Amino acid sequence: MDLTFTAEENQFRQQVRDWLHSNRPSESRPSVADLSACREYDLAWQKTLAESGWAGIAWPTEYGGRGLPLVQQLIWYEEYAKADMPPGGSESVCFVGLAHAGPTLIYSGSEEQKSFHLPKIINGDAVWCQGFSEPSAGSDLASLRTKAVIDGDDLVVNGQKVWTSYADVADYQELLVRTDFEAPKHKGITWVICDMKSPGITIRPIKNMAGNTEFCEVFYDDVRIPLKNIIGGLNNGWKTAMSTLSFERGTAFIADQVELEVDLKALEQLAHRTKFPNEKTAISNDVIAARLCEMKAEVNALKAMTYMSVSKNMTQDLPGPEGSVIRLFYSKLSQRVTQLCMDVLQSEGLVLSRVPGAANHLIEKYLFRYSATIGAGTEQIQRSIIAERILGLPKSR
Ligand SMILES: Cc1cc2nc3c(=O)[nH]c(=O)nc-3n(C[C@H](O)[C@H](O)[C@H](O)COP(=O)(O)OP(=O)(O)OC[C@H]3O[C@@H](n4cnc5c(N)ncnc54)[C@H](O)[C@@H]3O)c2cc1C
């Protein structure tokens, strides 16, 4: 495993830097309070990236990508995070399409499905969302009960999904439905592409503790979905869903992982600027300084783990279970970084508008990062995957 960059990769890095330097958008992204405006902004930005050859860096050329190795995608994310650009990771409405629906289609979709959907995702023409979780099926995803029966050339879907991020601004959904109620629970599931404008879909946004409504409940009342939208075969959806989750836990969060290094730098600067009540700066407090040093070391460890996983994923079609090690480490560390931000700011941290610039963004992240150990599988589920699939320990009951 080689973790050094070649001359060609360094040259690519310079090209990325140059492009980012001259193409920073003049307008910043609208507040997430206005999701329709965010959708417009993110899609327009994705279009700009696609037109300039910076979208789908590691995607196949026949569907509009550049066909470059994953390491070039990593380099892009690293430079992108440093360049203070619009959200490029899980905050963007393009995240599901780019990070796991698209890769699932590349892995399991038919030619027709790939050539219709992949260019739309890359070119910023479509937003995707994920309809996996249900009120009684989160960690135990295979217990899902949203029902689909075959009627002619369609599936007719009835049921409910929950926690569907960006459902109300999405065009398509990666939807898991139960197509066989008699079969063992992992065997009767189908992964299907749902057009979110189909008649019979009702979407209700849910307000989170940061006051935003990225999450939704989605209800399906006799929603007709053509059978040709099935990915990976009828009743074979569990296998397809596992590939989606491999991408979600393995490669989807690379952008967020590399961004953490930038967040920590912003936090360090904040600690140099912020006065504690004794009139000294936060950084001169031994406990704060020690926590910062420890986190710097951990961010470097995360970087090394990310490089190793990119290196490994360049030799396989599907990320392995080791993605859960990084996902768990990243999610816990990201929570501690933003917690330290709050400890540096003390009471100022309670008033979003009084803290200027990048630090304000860190406070928003503090609220949102509580969810990092829940989304894409809770920390307990990641620990079970590590225990069972990597360490070979006995299965939990
Ligand atoms: C930011 C964010 C975005 C999300 N976006 C989407 C989305 O777009 N689409 C979508 O479908 N879902 C989405 N989710 C939902 C997410 O996948 C679920 O919340 C998650 O899988 C947990 O399911 P649950 O909420 O039903 O909790 P539960 O499964 O009910 O878990 C409750 C608690 O019990 C623990 N637990 C449960 N089973 C076990 C076990 N076997 N061993 C040990 N502990 C266990 C859990 O770890 C947790 O602490 C999102 C969640 C978040 C936070």
PDBQT file of the ligand as one rigid body, heavy atoms in Angstrom, charges set to zero:
ROOT
HETATM    1  C1  LIG A 401     -28.537  13.101   9.864  1.00  0.00    +0.000 C 
HETATM    2  C2  LIG A 401     -29.344  11.888   9.525  1.00  0.00    +0.000 A 
HETATM    3  C3  LIG A 401     -29.758  11.700   8.234  1.00  0.00    +0.000 A 
HETATM    4  C4  LIG A 401     -30.529  10.589   7.914  1.00  0.00    +0.000 A 
HETATM    5  N1  LIG A 401     -30.961  10.471   6.627  1.00  0.00    +0.000 NA
HETATM    6  C5  LIG A 401     -31.680   9.389   6.292  1.00  0.00    +0.000 A 
HETATM    7  C6  LIG A 401     -32.156   9.270   4.953  1.00  0.00    +0.000 A 
HETATM    8  O1  LIG A 401     -31.953  10.137   4.122  1.00  0.00    +0.000 OA
HETATM    9  N2  LIG A 401     -32.867   8.167   4.640  1.00  0.00    +0.000 N 
HETATM   10  C7  LIG A 401     -33.120   7.172   5.539  1.00  0.00    +0.000 A 
HETATM   11  O2  LIG A 401     -33.713   6.171   5.158  1.00  0.00    +0.000 OA
HETATM   12  N3  LIG A 401     -32.730   7.278   6.839  1.00  0.00    +0.000 NA
HETATM   13  C8  LIG A 401     -32.015   8.376   7.230  1.00  0.00    +0.000 A 
HETATM   14  N4  LIG A 401     -31.612   8.525   8.529  1.00  0.00    +0.000 N 
HETATM   15  C9  LIG A 401     -32.083   7.550   9.522  1.00  0.00    +0.000 C 
HETATM   16  C10 LIG A 401     -31.004   6.653  10.077  1.00  0.00    +0.000 C 
HETATM   17  O3  LIG A 401     -30.549   5.725   9.119  1.00  0.00    +0.000 OA
HETATM   18  C11 LIG A 401     -31.580   5.964  11.312  1.00  0.00    +0.000 C 
HETATM   19  O4  LIG A 401     -31.879   6.971  12.262  1.00  0.00    +0.000 OA
HETATM   20  C12 LIG A 401     -30.626   4.979  11.920  1.00  0.00    +0.000 C 
HETATM   21  O5  LIG A 401     -30.462   3.871  11.085  1.00  0.00    +0.000 OA
HETATM   22  C13 LIG A 401     -31.099   4.503  13.318  1.00  0.00    +0.000 C 
HETATM   23  O6  LIG A 401     -32.397   4.045  13.262  1.00  0.00    +0.000 OA
HETATM   24  P1  LIG A 401     -33.502   4.556  14.306  1.00  0.00    +0.000 P 
HETATM   25  O7  LIG A 401     -33.466   6.045  14.300  1.00  0.00    +0.000 OA
HETATM   26  O8  LIG A 401     -34.773   3.883  13.960  1.00  0.00    +0.000 OA
HETATM   27  O9  LIG A 401     -32.978   4.087  15.716  1.00  0.00    +0.000 OA
HETATM   28  P2  LIG A 401     -33.134   2.624  16.347  1.00  0.00    +0.000 P 
HETATM   29  O10 LIG A 401     -32.730   1.608  15.341  1.00  0.00    +0.000 OA
HETATM   30  O11 LIG A 401     -34.486   2.509  16.948  1.00  0.00    +0.000 OA
HETATM   31  O12 LIG A 401     -32.043   2.673  17.467  1.00  0.00    +0.000 OA
HETATM   32  C14 LIG A 401     -32.275   3.281  18.745  1.00  0.00    +0.000 C 
HETATM   33  C15 LIG A 401     -31.054   2.982  19.615  1.00  0.00    +0.000 C 
HETATM   34  O13 LIG A 401     -30.948   1.552  19.823  1.00  0.00    +0.000 OA
HETATM   35  C16 LIG A 401     -29.658   1.099  19.414  1.00  0.00    +0.000 C 
HETATM   36  N5  LIG A 401     -29.761  -0.218  18.773  1.00  0.00    +0.000 N 
HETATM   37  C17 LIG A 401     -30.705  -0.638  17.939  1.00  0.00    +0.000 A 
HETATM   38  N6  LIG A 401     -30.431  -1.902  17.516  1.00  0.00    +0.000 NA
HETATM   39  C18 LIG A 401     -29.279  -2.268  18.115  1.00  0.00    +0.000 A 
HETATM   40  C19 LIG A 401     -28.477  -3.459  18.093  1.00  0.00    +0.000 A 
HETATM   41  N7  LIG A 401     -28.806  -4.516  17.354  1.00  0.00    +0.000 N 
HETATM   42  N8  LIG A 401     -27.344  -3.476  18.835  1.00  0.00    +0.000 NA
HETATM   43  C20 LIG A 401     -26.999  -2.406  19.602  1.00  0.00    +0.000 A 
HETATM   44  N9  LIG A 401     -27.716  -1.263  19.672  1.00  0.00    +0.000 NA
HETATM   45  C21 LIG A 401     -28.843  -1.188  18.934  1.00  0.00    +0.000 A 
HETATM   46  C22 LIG A 401     -29.202   2.120  18.384  1.00  0.00    +0.000 C 
HETATM   47  O14 LIG A 401     -27.788   2.118  18.250  1.00  0.00    +0.000 OA
HETATM   48  C23 LIG A 401     -29.747   3.420  18.964  1.00  0.00    +0.000 C 
HETATM   49  O15 LIG A 401     -28.890   3.915  19.942  1.00  0.00    +0.000 OA
HETATM   50  C24 LIG A 401     -30.874   9.635   8.896  1.00  0.00    +0.000 A 
HETATM   51  C25 LIG A 401     -30.476   9.841  10.215  1.00  0.00    +0.000 A 
HETATM   52  C26 LIG A 401     -29.732  10.956  10.537  1.00  0.00    +0.000 A 
HETATM   53  C27 LIG A 401     -29.347  11.165  11.948  1.00  0.00    +0.000 C 
ENDROOT
TORSDOF 0
